[in-house]
């Protein structure tokens, strides 16, 4: 993705920021003065590269307030208030108050049910949703419908989800 003016315009308070990390997107919410608040598992940082994918094995993540440029690093980003057409955003004052109240807290984390996108969409809309997860599930369903063996898909999912169990066993 190129760094066109539309991807680098100045965000407004309460805007959702989508950061492109290659195979996935990281999400944050803009809180003013160049800062964002985001839910970040230990492996999530701007220069983590493939290591950021290890976030799937974490059960906890910390809410951080950091400068936008630090979170983005060399990646591209865009303002993406993805559900404004479906839900009315909460009042900005409430979004900012709630976002600030989470800073420094450790929260449950699941790539499927409580990831960084769920976190920011709940702040903005009052509804935790992840289109990224929904799209991945739809892709798997389409692959199954296209005749790719369900056994292969089930094995891949079990390996993906099983990595979390393996981490628990080593602790």
NORWO-V827528 format. One line per field, one symbol per residue. ss: DSSP state (A for helix, B for strand, O for the rest). psi: psi as a letter, one per 30 degrees, with the letter a starting at -180 (. if undefined). A space follows every 50 residues. Layout:
# NORWO-V827528
ss: ???
psi: ???
This chain:
# NORWO-V827528
ss: OOOOAAAOOOOOOOOBBBBBOOOOBBBBBBBBOOBBBBBBOOOOOOOOAA AAAAAAAOOBBBBBBBBAAAAAOOOBBBBOOOOOOOOOOOOAAAAAAAAA AAOOOBBBOBOOOBOAAAAAAAAAAOOOOOAAAAAAAAAAAAAAAOOOOA AAAAAAAAAAAAAAAAAAAAO
psi: klileffglkllkfkkkjkjgcflkkklkkglhgllkljjlffjlegfbf fffffffkfllkkkjlkefeeebgllllkiifgffekkklkeeeeeeeee ffkfkklkkkfefiaeeeeeeeeefgjjljfeeeeeeeeeeeeefggkke eeeeeeeeeeefeeeeeeff.
